[in-house]
Amino acid sequence: MSDATTTPERPRRAPRKAPRKALVIGAGIGGLTAAAALRKAGLDVEVYERAGELRAAGSGLSVMSNAIAALDSLGLGIDLAGRGQPLESYHVRTPRGRLIREFPFPEIIARIGAPSVLITRADLQQALLEATEGIPIITGSTATAFEWDETGADDGGVRVTFADGSEAYGDVLIGADGFHSAVRRQLVGPEDAQDSGYICWLAVVPYAHPKFAPGSVIHYWGAGRRFGLVDVGGGRVYWWGTKNMPAERSRSWKGDRTEILATYGGWADEVRHAIEVTPDDAVIAVPSQDRAFLERWGRGPVTLLGDAAHPMLTSLGQGCCMAIEDAVVLGRALAGAEDVPAALRHYEDLRRERTRGMVAASRGISTFEQSETLIRRPVRDAYFRFMPQRKLTRMLQDALTFQDVAL
């Protein structure tokens, strides 16, 4: 027998007897997708929502091919195309309806192999609620603070305190609580919103018009104002309008449909018809805002996703799509992870450049599309009218492609 000494192996931590628990703050699109992805990854999940009931606002969304592919990768069996309307055509027009450019979305979608679906927020939320059936969703819970033992003595667990004095404990905390995220505020401190200089009016209403075909997305570009018609299925249209406006007024707008109709005086008949059939109480008015891009999304067992991490303007229609992509990548990063903080930092690294590009592109395109001066408006229209098809296709395809990362 050899008398050589051997170095004992470092003791390994005993396997966990129970799955890790994830606390998700926010039951919006990102939060619900995260809940589904984290359960798929083997975690126990609890979702906390500040609203007293789960009731989606009456607006619409574009769940583009990249987000559909991300959802499909989870194997949840969500049929969004059956709940909304697959995108079939995408036109940009002048206020009077003359074509500026038809965007090649159908060809790109066919090449990618995943549809892009136009849907109401309520219908998308319902689909995700069904996909997360069995996961506790605690409403009326406003998160106010969180803390964890940074020494690691308690295996990195995190405690969340709510406005009613209750608490929740878990191994990981996901801030999916939107633009006014309480989790983000504790991580980075108070921040000012970046106003984009215009208001957005939104509504979903029953609608039919001979110049509006099924599966259509039509944008109308005027001087410092735009309008969109989006078929969300079921004989309904999601329409949105923008108008350049000082921040102080857009944040407290108290107008009505009369002002909106006046904003689009002389525009195409299908635009004005959409406004005319909309009740005043169906219109939602929101300022168009984002925030400076956040380089660091978390610390320890805490991270952010969706609008809490990288709020963006709406020009690319990718806000909810980025939240869905975030959630899927987050679930993969945490699947089987021994070191939760390291897994969260890896998730953030994987998502940072993709979301940074979307935030910057959304702001740049928004500023360009809202052009109001006699010089910038024709430049804007000519730029999109004469952009080489190959360049436009490459730009759109990059946005619509989910990078299915292997972790």
N, C-alpha and C positions, 0 to 999 in steps of 0.2 A: 504494500500500500504506500502511495506517495506521501511524503511528509510536507509537500508544498502547501503553503497557505492559499486559501481562495478568498476572494472578496465576496461577501454575502450579497445576494441580490437586494436591491432596494424594495422594501415592502410596497406592494401595490394596493391602492385603495380598493376596498371591498366593493363589489358591484352594488349599485343602488337597488334597494328593495322595491322602490316605487318609481314610476316615471317622473321626470321633472315636470313642474307646473309652470305654465306660462300665463301671465296676467296681461290681457289685451285691453287697453283703454281706448274705447271708441268702437261703436258697432256700425260704422259706415261701410263703404265698399272695401276699403283697405283692411279695416279691422276684421270684418267677417271672412274675407279671403285668407287673412293671416290665421284666423282661428281654424279654418278648414285645413290649411297647409300644415300648421303645427300639430294638429291631431293626426294627420297623415304621417308626420315625422315621429310619432310616438309619444308626444307630450300630452299631459292633461292640460286643459285650457279652460280659463274663465274669462268672460268678456264683461266689461263694465262700461255702461253708457249713461251719459249725463241726462239725456232726455227721459221724460217720464214714461214714454212709450215709443216703440219703434215705428215711426211714421215718416216715410221719405217725402221730401218736398217735391212739388209738381214740375220738375224739369226733366230734360232728356240727356242722354249720354251716347257717345260713340264708343262702343267696345271694339276696338280695332283688332286686326288679325293677330298682332303681337300679343295682346291680352287674351284673346281666345286660345291661342296656342299655349300660353302659360297656364291657363285654367285646364285645358285638355291634358296637360302633362301631369296634373294631379289625379286624373282618373275619377273625377267626381260625377261624371255623367250629366253635367249641366247643359241643357239644350237651350241656349240663349236665342238661337235663330227661331225657335218655335214660340218664343215669348215676345220677340221684337220683330224687326224687319231687316233682313240682309241688305247691305248696301249694293245697289246695282248701277248707280250713275252719280257723278259728282261734277257739277257745273259751277263756274264763277261767271257772273253776269253784271252788266251795268244796272243802275237803278231802274231803267226802263225795260230791262230784260234782254238786252242784246248780249250775245255770248262773248265773253272774254277768253275763256279757256275751258275745255273739258279735261279734267284730270284723269289719268289712266289707272284709277283704283281697281276697276274690274279685272284688268289684265294682271296687275300685281297680285291681287288677292288669289286669282286662279293659279299663279305661279307658286305662291307661298303654300297654298293648300289649306288655308284656314279662313273662314269668312270674316268679314267685319259686320257687326250687328248694331243697328240703331235701335235704341230701347229707352224706355222711361227709367228713371232712377228707382221708382217704386217696384217695377217689374224685375230689375236687376237685383235689388235688395231682397225681394221675395225668393228669387232663385238661390241666392246665397244663404238665406235663412234655412231653406230646405236642405242645403248641402251641409249646414252646421247643426242639424237637428241633434239634440242630446247634449250639446255644449251649453253650459249655464250662461245666460245673458242677463245680467243684473242691471235693470234700468233705474233711473233716478239716482245714479251714483256719480257725483262730480268729484273727480280726483283733485286733490289740493296739494299733495306733497308725497314724496317717496324717499326712502333711505335704505342703505345696505351697509353691512359691515365690511369696510374696505380692507380689513386685515385678513379676511377669508376664514375667520374663526367659525362662522356659521355656514360654511360651504357656499358663500356668495349669495345667500337668499336676499330677497328684496321685500320691503314692506311698503304698502301704499295706504295713505290716509285719505278718507273721503270727507266731503263737507258735513255730512251728518254725524261724524265722529267714528264711523265704522272703519275697519281696517281689513286688508287682504294681504296674504303672504304667498310668495312664489319664488321660483328659481330664476325667472327672467321676466322683465317688464317691457312691453311693446307699446310705445306711444303712437297710436293710430287715431289721435283725437283732433285731427284736422288743422285748419289754418290757425286757430286760436289755441293751439295745443298747450295744455298745462304741463305736460311732461317736457316739451321743448323749452318752455319758459323757465323751468327749474334747471335744466341742463345749461342753457346759454344766457339766461337773464332776459330783461325786457328788450324788445326790438320794435322798431318802427316798420309798418307795412310800406311797401313801395307802390304808390298809386300810379296807374297807367294813363290817367287823364281822361277816362271815359266811363260811362255807366253801361251796365248790361241789363236789358229787360228779357225775361224768360217766361215761357208759358207752354203748356201742353193742352191742346183742345181737339175735339172732333173737327175734321176738316176734309174737304174735297174740292178740287179745282181742276179744270181741264188742262191747265198748263203745268200740273204737278203730278208726275207719274209715280207709280209705286216704286219704292226703293230709292227714291231720289234724295240727294243732298244738293241744295242750291244756295249759293252765297251771292248776295247782291252788294256791290261796292259803290258807295257814293263818296261825298266830300265830308270826311270826319264822321261818317256814320256807315254802318253796315247792317245787313239783315240776312238771316238764315232760315231756310225751311228744311226740316228734316223729317222724313217719314219714319215714325217709330212703331208702325203696325197698328192693326185694329182700327183703321179709319181715323187715326190720330196724327197730328203733326206737332212736333216740337219746334217752336219758333223762338228765335233770339234776335234782339236788336241792340245796336250800340250807338252811342252818341258822345262825341267829345264834350267834356263837362268838367269844371273845376272840382277838385277832390272834396271840398267841403260840401258842395251841393250833391254830388253823387252818393256820398255816404249817408245823406239824410233826405233823399228824394221823396217827396210826398205828392207827386203829380198823379195823373190818371191816364186813361186811354186816349183822351182828347189830345194831350201833349204828344203821345206816341204817334197817333195818326198824323198830327201836324209835322212831326219829324220826317215822315215818309210821304209827304204830299207830292203827288206827281209820279210816284214810283209805280212799278208794275202792278197790275190789278191783283195778281195772286198774293202779293205782299200785303196790300191794303185789306184784302179780304180776310187774311189770317188775323189781322188785328181787329177787324170789325166783328168777327164771330167770337172774340175772346171776352168773357166777363171781366170787369175791373178787378174783382177779387182773385182772378186766376193768374194775374201778372205778378211775377217776383222781380224786384229791382235790387241789384247788387252792384257795388263798386268793383271795378276790375283791378285786382291787387295781386302782388306776389311779394316775396321777400328776397333779400340778398341770399345767395346760395350758401348753404351751411356746409363747411368742410368736414366737421366732426359731428356725427349724429348721435353719439352715445358715450357712455362710460360704464365700466363694470358690467353688471347684468342688465343694462338698460339701453334701448335703442329706439329709433323712430322709423316710421315708414309713411309713404303717401304724402299728403299735404302737410303733415306735421314735420316731415323731413325736408321736402322740396316743393313748396307750393309754386304753381306756375299759372301763367295766363292761359286762356282757353283756345288760342288761335290754332293750335295743332290738334285739339281734341284728344290729347293724350294724358290728361290729368288722372282719370280713374285707371287708365291703362298702366301708368307707371306704378300706381299703388298696387295693382294686381301683380305686376311683375315683381315688385319688391317682396310681396308676401310669399310668392312661390320660391324665390331665391332664399329668403329668410328661413323658410321651412327646411329647405335642403341643407342650409348651413348648420342648423341646429340638430338635424337628425343624427342621433348617436354621439353627439358632441360631449366629451368629458369636460372640456374647458369652455364654459358658456361665454365669458367675456371674449375669448379669442375667436370663438365662432361668430359672435356678433360683429367684431371688428372685420372679420373676413367678409361677412355679408355686406357691410358698408363699403368695403373696398371694391367688391364686385359691382356694386350699384352706382358708385359715385360718378364715374365719367358718363355713363349712359344718361343719368338723370340731369347732370350738369348741362349736357348738350341740349336736352329737351327744354330745360328752363330758359337757357340763353336763346334758343331758336324761337320759342314761344314769344318771348319779349320782343325780339328783333322783328319777327313777322307781324306781331300785333302793332308795333309802332308804324311799320311800313303800310299795313292795310288800313290803318286809321288816318292816312294822309289826307290833309284838308286843303293845302294850298294849291294854287293853279299850276305850280311847277311840279310838285311831288305827285299829284294825282295822275296825270298822264304818264309819268315815269313808272309809277306803280303798275298801271294797267298794261303798259307796253312790255314791262319786264316779264310779267307772267304770260302775256299773249305770245311773245316771241322766244321764251326760254326753250332751248333745245329739248326735244322730247326725251333724249337719253339722260340729260341732266336732271330733269324733273322726275323721271322714273326712278333714277338712282336715289334721289333725295327722299322720295316717298317710300321706296322699298326698304331703305335703312330704318326708317321709323317703324314700319309695319313688321319688322322681323324680330322675333324674340330670340335672344342669344341664350340657347339652352345650355347653361353652364354645367360642367361636370365638376362636382366638388370632391 
